[in-house]
């Protein structure tokens, strides 16, 4: 893992900004994929790459949300 991905070295404010940026990008990719599928203009390789990028973003979003959410045990 590189320094950019190391969540332990980032403060909560930076993580919140990254979360917003990644969430927006994830939503934009979702819209782009949907539009390409509806128009039938995308080849499978392009769709596969966009979906892979979207999944990678989702994984990063989940890691950031886990970092920001306190672990409360009952």
N, CA, C and O atoms as a Tinker XYZ file with bonds, in Angstrom:
   296  protein
     1  N      0.845000   -1.176000    0.000000    73     2
     2  CA     0.000000    0.000000    0.000000    64     1     3
     3  C      0.889000    1.238000    0.000000    63     2     4     5
     4  O      1.865000    1.301000    0.747000    81     3
     5  N      0.555000    2.228000   -0.839000    73     3     6
     6  CA     1.391000    3.423000   -0.883000    64     5     7
     7  C      0.886000    4.475000    0.101000    63     6     8     9
     8  O     -0.171000    4.319000    0.711000    81     7
     9  N      1.666000    5.551000    0.241000    73     7    10
    10  CA     1.338000    6.586000    1.222000    64     9    11
    11  C     -0.013000    7.242000    0.956000    63    10    12    13
    12  O     -0.695000    7.659000    1.892000    81    11
    13  N     -0.403000    7.336000   -0.315000    73    11    14
    14  CA    -1.694000    7.933000   -0.648000    64    13    15
    15  C     -2.854000    7.125000   -0.094000    63    14    16    17
    16  O     -3.881000    7.690000    0.281000    81    15
    17  N     -2.700000    5.816000   -0.040000    73    15    18
    18  CA    -3.766000    4.939000    0.419000    64    17    19
    19  C     -3.712000    4.676000    1.922000    63    18    20    21
    20  O     -4.635000    4.065000    2.462000    81    19
    21  N     -2.668000    5.115000    2.608000    73    19    22
    22  CA    -2.507000    4.830000    4.023000    64    21    23
    23  C     -3.408000    5.754000    4.836000    63    22    24    25
    24  O     -3.079000    6.919000    5.061000    81    23
    25  N     -4.545000    5.224000    5.273000    73    23    26
    26  CA    -5.537000    6.020000    5.994000    64    25    27
    27  C     -5.051000    6.431000    7.368000    63    26    28    29
    28  O     -5.499000    7.446000    7.902000    81    27
    29  N     -4.148000    5.668000    7.948000    73    27    30
    30  CA    -3.688000    5.973000    9.306000    64    29    31
    31  C     -2.894000    7.273000    9.365000    63    30    32    33
    32  O     -2.733000    7.848000   10.441000    81    31
    33  N     -2.404000    7.736000    8.243000    73    31    34
    34  CA    -1.596000    8.952000    8.221000    64    33    35
    35  C     -2.422000   10.195000    7.878000    63    34    36    37
    36  O     -1.869000   11.289000    7.760000    81    35
    37  N     -3.718000   10.039000    7.721000    73    35    38
    38  CA    -4.578000   11.165000    7.335000    64    37    39
    39  C     -5.521000   11.506000    8.471000    63    38    40    41
    40  O     -6.017000   10.623000    9.171000    81    39
    41  N     -5.766000   12.817000    8.648000    73    39    42
    42  CA    -6.712000   13.205000    9.694000    64    41    43
    43  C     -8.143000   13.089000    9.170000    63    42    44    45
    44  O     -8.365000   12.911000    7.972000    81    43
    45  N     -9.091000   13.189000   10.068000    73    43    46
    46  CA   -10.497000   12.979000    9.720000    64    45    47
    47  C    -11.002000   13.968000    8.677000    63    46    48    49
    48  O    -11.817000   13.612000    7.825000    81    47
    49  N    -10.525000   15.198000    8.740000    73    47    50
    50  CA   -10.992000   16.207000    7.788000    64    49    51
    51  C    -10.561000   15.836000    6.363000    63    50    52    53
    52  O    -11.350000   15.944000    5.424000    81    51
    53  N     -9.331000   15.406000    6.211000    73    51    54
    54  CA    -8.836000   14.984000    4.901000    64    53    55
    55  C     -9.632000   13.770000    4.416000    63    54    56    57
    56  O     -9.988000   13.684000    3.241000    81    55
    57  N     -9.904000   12.848000    5.314000    73    55    58
    58  CA   -10.665000   11.658000    4.948000    64    57    59
    59  C    -12.080000   12.010000    4.514000    63    58    60    61
    60  O    -12.606000   11.402000    3.582000    81    59
    61  N    -12.701000   12.977000    5.168000    73    59    62
    62  CA   -14.057000   13.390000    4.778000    64    61    63
    63  C    -14.074000   14.006000    3.380000    63    62    64    65
    64  O    -14.993000   13.768000    2.596000    81    63
    65  N    -13.051000   14.796000    3.082000    73    63    66
    66  CA   -12.956000   15.391000    1.745000    64    65    67
    67  C    -12.752000   14.300000    0.702000    63    66    68    69
    68  O    -13.401000   14.305000   -0.344000    81    67
    69  N    -11.845000   13.363000    0.989000    73    67    70
    70  CA   -11.626000   12.251000    0.062000    64    69    71
    71  C    -12.892000   11.424000   -0.112000    63    70    72    73
    72  O    -13.208000   10.993000   -1.220000    81    71
    73  N    -13.606000   11.206000    0.968000    73    71    74
    74  CA   -14.853000   10.442000    0.906000    64    73    75
    75  C    -15.839000   11.112000   -0.036000    63    74    76    77
    76  O    -16.482000   10.441000   -0.844000    81    75
    77  N    -15.962000   12.415000    0.060000    73    75    78
    78  CA   -16.873000   13.154000   -0.818000    64    77    79
    79  C    -16.431000   13.069000   -2.276000    63    78    80    81
    80  O    -17.255000   12.864000   -3.166000    81    79
    81  N    -15.137000   13.226000   -2.519000    73    79    82
    82  CA   -14.613000   13.164000   -3.884000    64    81    83
    83  C    -14.824000   11.772000   -4.476000    63    82    84    85
    84  O    -15.293000   11.637000   -5.607000    81    83
    85  N    -14.478000   10.744000   -3.711000    73    83    86
    86  CA   -14.629000    9.372000   -4.206000    64    85    87
    87  C    -16.096000    9.015000   -4.406000    63    86    88    89
    88  O    -16.436000    8.319000   -5.363000    81    87
    89  N    -16.964000    9.479000   -3.523000    73    87    90
    90  CA   -18.397000    9.205000   -3.665000    64    89    91
    91  C    -18.957000    9.857000   -4.925000    63    90    92    93
    92  O    -19.761000    9.257000   -5.639000    81    91
    93  N    -18.528000   11.083000   -5.191000    73    91    94
    94  CA   -18.969000   11.770000   -6.410000    64    93    95
    95  C    -18.476000   11.046000   -7.658000    63    94    96    97
    96  O    -19.223000   10.871000   -8.621000    81    95
    97  N    -17.216000   10.628000   -7.633000    73    95    98
    98  CA   -16.662000    9.922000   -8.779000    64    97    99
    99  C    -17.382000    8.584000   -8.983000    63    98   100   101
   100  O    -17.655000    8.190000  -10.117000    81    99
   101  N    -17.686000    7.897000   -7.895000    73    99   102
   102  CA   -18.406000    6.623000   -7.965000    64   101   103
   103  C    -19.782000    6.834000   -8.592000    63   102   104   105
   104  O    -20.202000    6.065000   -9.457000    81   103
   105  N    -20.472000    7.870000   -8.153000    73   103   106
   106  CA   -21.805000    8.186000   -8.694000    64   105   107
   107  C    -21.713000    8.547000  -10.179000    63   106   108   109
   108  O    -22.552000    8.128000  -10.976000    81   107
   109  N    -20.688000    9.330000  -10.550000    73   107   110
   110  CA   -20.507000    9.709000  -11.951000    64   109   111
   111  C    -20.233000    8.487000  -12.828000    63   110   112   113
   112  O    -20.747000    8.384000  -13.942000    81   111
   113  N    -19.420000    7.564000  -12.314000    73   111   114
   114  CA   -19.149000    6.340000  -13.060000    64   113   115
   115  C    -20.418000    5.517000  -13.234000    63   114   116   117
   116  O    -20.656000    4.945000  -14.297000    81   115
   117  N    -21.221000    5.463000  -12.196000    73   115   118
   118  CA   -22.485000    4.736000  -12.268000    64   117   119
   119  C    -23.367000    5.335000  -13.360000    63   118   120   121
   120  O    -23.964000    4.604000  -14.151000    81   119
   121  N    -23.447000    6.652000  -13.403000    73   119   122
   122  CA   -24.244000    7.329000  -14.436000    64   121   123
   123  C    -23.680000    7.063000  -15.835000    63   122   124   125
   124  O    -24.434000    6.828000  -16.779000    81   123
   125  N    -22.349000    7.103000  -15.959000    73   123   126
   126  CA   -21.715000    6.876000  -17.255000    64   125   127
   127  C    -21.952000    5.449000  -17.740000    63   126   128   129
   128  O    -22.251000    5.232000  -18.914000    81   127
   129  N    -21.820000    4.487000  -16.849000    73   127   130
   130  CA   -22.039000    3.090000  -17.210000    64   129   131
   131  C    -23.483000    2.890000  -17.649000    63   130   132   133
   132  O    -23.750000    2.243000  -18.662000    81   131
   133  N    -24.400000    3.444000  -16.889000    73   131   134
   134  CA   -25.823000    3.312000  -17.225000    64   133   135
   135  C    -26.116000    3.923000  -18.604000    63   134   136   137
   136  O    -26.841000    3.338000  -19.408000    81   135
   137  N    -25.548000    5.097000  -18.862000    73   135   138
   138  CA   -25.791000    5.768000  -20.138000    64   137   139
   139  C    -25.212000    4.965000  -21.299000    63   138   140   141
   140  O    -25.850000    4.842000  -22.345000    81   139
   141  N    -24.027000    4.428000  -21.127000    73   139   142
   142  CA   -23.412000    3.634000  -22.191000    64   141   143
   143  C    -24.214000    2.366000  -22.481000    63   142   144   145
   144  O    -24.376000    1.976000  -23.637000    81   143
   145  N    -24.707000    1.734000  -21.435000    73   143   146
   146  CA   -25.497000    0.511000  -21.609000    64   145   147
   147  C    -26.823000    0.836000  -22.301000    63   146   148   149
   148  O    -27.244000    0.117000  -23.207000    81   147
   149  N    -27.476000    1.911000  -21.876000    73   147   150
   150  CA   -28.762000    2.286000  -22.470000    64   149   151
   151  C    -28.626000    2.631000  -23.950000    63   150   152   153
   152  O    -29.496000    2.298000  -24.755000    81   151
   153  N    -27.530000    3.300000  -24.303000    73   151   154
   154  CA   -27.314000    3.680000  -25.706000    64   153   155
   155  C    -26.754000    2.534000  -26.533000    63   154   156   157
   156  O    -26.861000    2.524000  -27.759000    81   155
   157  N    -26.157000    1.571000  -25.844000    73   155   158
   158  CA   -25.543000    0.456000  -26.558000    64   157   159
   159  C    -24.286000    0.853000  -27.300000    63   158   160   161
   160  O    -23.929000    0.225000  -28.296000    81   159
   161  N    -23.606000    1.895000  -26.826000    73   159   162
   162  CA   -22.439000    2.421000  -27.541000    64   161   163
   163  C    -21.103000    1.967000  -26.957000    63   162   164   165
   164  O    -20.052000    2.300000  -27.507000    81   163
   165  N    -21.120000    1.227000  -25.873000    73   163   166
   166  CA   -19.860000    0.839000  -25.231000    64   165   167
   167  C    -19.513000   -0.603000  -25.545000    63   166   168   169
   168  O    -20.378000   -1.479000  -25.586000    81   167
   169  N    -18.224000   -0.829000  -25.765000    73   167   170
   170  CA   -17.786000   -2.206000  -25.929000    64   169   171
   171  C    -17.585000   -2.815000  -24.534000    63   170   172   173
   172  O    -17.512000   -2.099000  -23.535000    81   171
   173  N    -17.501000   -4.114000  -24.489000    73   171   174
   174  CA   -17.410000   -4.821000  -23.207000    64   173   175
   175  C    -16.149000   -4.460000  -22.435000    63   174   176   177
   176  O    -16.185000   -4.383000  -21.207000    81   175
   177  N    -15.037000   -4.236000  -23.124000    73   175   178
   178  CA   -13.792000   -3.897000  -22.443000    64   177   179
   179  C    -13.916000   -2.552000  -21.722000    63   178   180   181
   180  O    -13.461000   -2.406000  -20.587000    81   179
   181  N    -14.526000   -1.587000  -22.377000    73   179   182
   182  CA   -14.733000   -0.279000  -21.753000    64   181   183
   183  C    -15.628000   -0.399000  -20.529000    63   182   184   185
   184  O    -15.322000    0.155000  -19.473000    81   183
   185  N    -16.723000   -1.117000  -20.670000    73   183   186
   186  CA   -17.628000   -1.313000  -19.534000    64   185   187
   187  C    -16.920000   -2.031000  -18.388000    63   186   188   189
   188  O    -17.097000   -1.675000  -17.223000    81   187
   189  N    -16.134000   -3.023000  -18.716000    73   187   190
   190  CA   -15.407000   -3.776000  -17.694000    64   189   191
   191  C    -14.434000   -2.875000  -16.945000    63   190   192   193
   192  O    -14.321000   -2.959000  -15.722000    81   191
   193  N    -13.734000   -2.017000  -17.672000    73   191   194
   194  CA   -12.783000   -1.094000  -17.025000    64   193   195
   195  C    -13.503000   -0.090000  -16.121000    63   194   196   197
   196  O    -13.048000    0.195000  -15.013000    81   195
   197  N    -14.623000    0.439000  -16.601000    73   195   198
   198  CA   -15.383000    1.397000  -15.795000    64   197   199
   199  C    -15.931000    0.728000  -14.533000    63   198   200   201
   200  O    -15.902000    1.317000  -13.452000    81   199
   201  N    -16.424000   -0.492000  -14.673000    73   199   202
   202  CA   -16.958000   -1.213000  -13.513000    64   201   203
   203  C    -15.856000   -1.558000  -12.523000    63   202   204   205
   204  O    -16.079000   -1.532000  -11.313000    81   203
   205  N    -14.675000   -1.879000  -13.024000    73   203   206
   206  CA   -13.551000   -2.188000  -12.141000    64   205   207
   207  C    -13.135000   -0.936000  -11.365000    63   206   208   209
   208  O    -12.861000   -1.005000  -10.166000    81   207
   209  N    -13.090000    0.194000  -12.047000    73   207   210
   210  CA   -12.761000    1.464000  -11.381000    64   209   211
   211  C    -13.819000    1.788000  -10.318000    63   210   212   213
   212  O    -13.488000    2.225000   -9.215000    81   211
   213  N    -15.075000    1.571000  -10.657000    73   211   214
   214  CA   -16.173000    1.832000   -9.726000    64   213   215
   215  C    -16.059000    0.950000   -8.485000    63   214   216   217
   216  O    -16.272000    1.422000   -7.368000    81   215
   217  N    -15.728000   -0.314000   -8.672000    73   215   218
   218  CA   -15.556000   -1.227000   -7.554000    64   217   219
   219  C    -14.373000   -0.828000   -6.674000    63   218   220   221
   220  O    -14.455000   -0.906000   -5.448000    81   219
   221  N    -13.269000   -0.398000   -7.300000    73   219   222
   222  CA   -12.118000    0.055000   -6.543000    64   221   223
   223  C    -12.479000    1.278000   -5.687000    63   222   224   225
   224  O    -12.075000    1.383000   -4.530000    81   223
   225  N    -13.241000    2.189000   -6.277000    73   223   226
   226  CA   -13.682000    3.365000   -5.525000    64   225   227
   227  C    -14.576000    2.969000   -4.356000    63   226   228   229
   228  O    -14.453000    3.516000   -3.260000    81   227
   229  N    -15.467000    2.026000   -4.591000    73   227   230
   230  CA   -16.359000    1.569000   -3.523000    64   229   231
   231  C    -15.557000    0.987000   -2.367000    63   230   232   233
   232  O    -15.869000    1.239000   -1.203000    81   231
   233  N    -14.531000    0.213000   -2.682000    73   231   234
   234  CA   -13.668000   -0.348000   -1.638000    64   233   235
   235  C    -12.981000    0.760000   -0.830000    63   234   236   237
   236  O    -12.890000    0.677000    0.395000    81   235
   237  N    -12.505000    1.785000   -1.520000    73   235   238
   238  CA   -11.860000    2.908000   -0.817000    64   237   239
   239  C    -12.865000    3.657000    0.047000    63   238   240   241
   240  O    -12.551000    4.054000    1.169000    81   239
   241  N    -14.076000    3.851000   -0.475000    73   239   242
   242  CA   -15.131000    4.536000    0.274000    64   241   243
   243  C    -15.433000    3.775000    1.556000    63   242   244   245
   244  O    -15.537000    4.375000    2.626000    81   243
   245  N    -15.575000    2.470000    1.455000    73   243   246
   246  CA   -15.880000    1.643000    2.628000    64   245   247
   247  C    -14.747000    1.727000    3.652000    63   246   248   249
   248  O    -15.002000    1.838000    4.852000    81   247
   249  N    -13.498000    1.675000    3.184000    73   247   250
   250  CA   -12.364000    1.769000    4.122000    64   249   251
   251  C    -12.359000    3.112000    4.850000    63   250   252   253
   252  O    -12.096000    3.172000    6.051000    81   251
   253  N    -12.653000    4.189000    4.117000    73   251   254
   254  CA   -12.676000    5.515000    4.744000    64   253   255
   255  C    -13.836000    5.606000    5.733000    63   254   256   257
   256  O    -13.667000    6.109000    6.844000    81   255
   257  N    -15.005000    5.125000    5.337000    73   255   258
   258  CA   -16.163000    5.153000    6.245000    64   257   259
   259  C    -15.876000    4.350000    7.510000    63   258   260   261
   260  O    -16.245000    4.769000    8.607000    81   259
   261  N    -15.229000    3.216000    7.368000    73   259   262
   262  CA   -14.864000    2.413000    8.540000    64   261   263
   263  C    -13.906000    3.168000    9.451000    63   262   264   265
   264  O    -14.007000    3.081000   10.674000    81   263
   265  N    -12.996000    3.894000    8.866000    73   263   266
   266  CA   -12.011000    4.672000    9.636000    64   265   267
   267  C    -12.680000    5.827000   10.386000    63   266   268   269
   268  O    -12.312000    6.146000   11.516000    81   267
   269  N    -13.675000    6.449000    9.732000    73   267   270
   270  CA   -14.342000    7.615000   10.309000    64   269   271
   271  C    -15.408000    7.226000   11.341000    63   270   272   273
   272  O    -15.727000    8.008000   12.237000    81   271
   273  N    -15.942000    6.040000   11.211000    73   271   274
   274  CA   -17.004000    5.604000   12.117000    64   273   275
   275  C    -16.387000    4.966000   13.355000    63   274   276   277
   276  O    -15.626000    4.005000   13.246000    81   275
   277  N    -16.708000    5.491000   14.518000    73   275   278
   278  CA   -16.146000    4.905000   15.745000    64   277   279
   279  C    -16.643000    3.471000   15.950000    63   278   280   281
   280  O    -17.796000    3.144000   15.669000    81   279
   281  N    -15.756000    2.647000   16.437000    73   279   282
   282  CA   -16.083000    1.254000   16.699000    64   281   283
   283  C    -16.668000    1.165000   18.110000    63   282   284   285
   284  O    -15.936000    1.117000   19.099000    81   283
   285  N    -17.998000    1.143000   18.183000    73   283   286
   286  CA   -18.680000    1.116000   19.467000    64   285   287
   287  C    -19.124000   -0.319000   19.755000    63   286   288   289
   288  O    -19.870000   -0.917000   18.979000    81   287
   289  N    -18.665000   -0.849000   20.854000    73   287   290
   290  CA   -19.080000   -2.195000   21.232000    64   289   291
   291  C    -20.141000   -2.099000   22.315000    63   290   292   293
   292  O    -20.030000   -1.291000   23.237000    81   291
   293  N    -21.154000   -2.916000   22.198000    73   291   294
   294  CA   -22.280000   -2.849000   23.137000    64   293   295
   295  C    -21.971000   -3.537000   24.434000    63   294   296
   296  O    -22.814000   -3.571000   25.330000    81   295
